[in-house]
Amino acid sequence: MEVYLDGGVHSGLDVFKAVAMGGRGVLLGRAWAWALAGAGASGLGDLLTTLRCELEVAMALAGVNTLAEITRDQVEVTEPR
């Protein structure tokens, strides 16, 4: 079964964590609409560029070069209280 995270994705680090936990991808919810409404096409482009840069930084800090290299071992999973 493929899993996609929808909602709660606010940064590239959220994307990294979703992939590490087994997600196939993420959906951006309303963030794209806010960016588009606030600054038009350039705002949407800025949002996507920012998410990509944040994801690349998270990947670099974890020592991976591709999304396929991201594993669950790279995130700390704690039990809810």
TAQUI-V16565 format. One record per backbone hydrogen bond with DSSP energy under -1.0 kcal/mol. NH is the residue of the N-H (numbers start at 0). CO is the residue of the C=O. Records with the same first field share a line. If there is no record, write none. Layout:
BEGIN
NH=CO / CO
END
This chain:
BEGIN
4=24
14=10
15=11
16=12
17=13
18=14
19=15
20=16
21=18
22=17
23=2
26=4
30=27
33=29
34=30
35=31
36=32
37=33
38=34
39=35
43=39
44=40
45=41
46=42
47=43
48=44
49=45
50=46
51=47
52=48
53=49
54=50
55=51
56=52
57=53
58=54
59=55
60=56
61=57
63=58
68=65
69=66
73=70
74=71
END
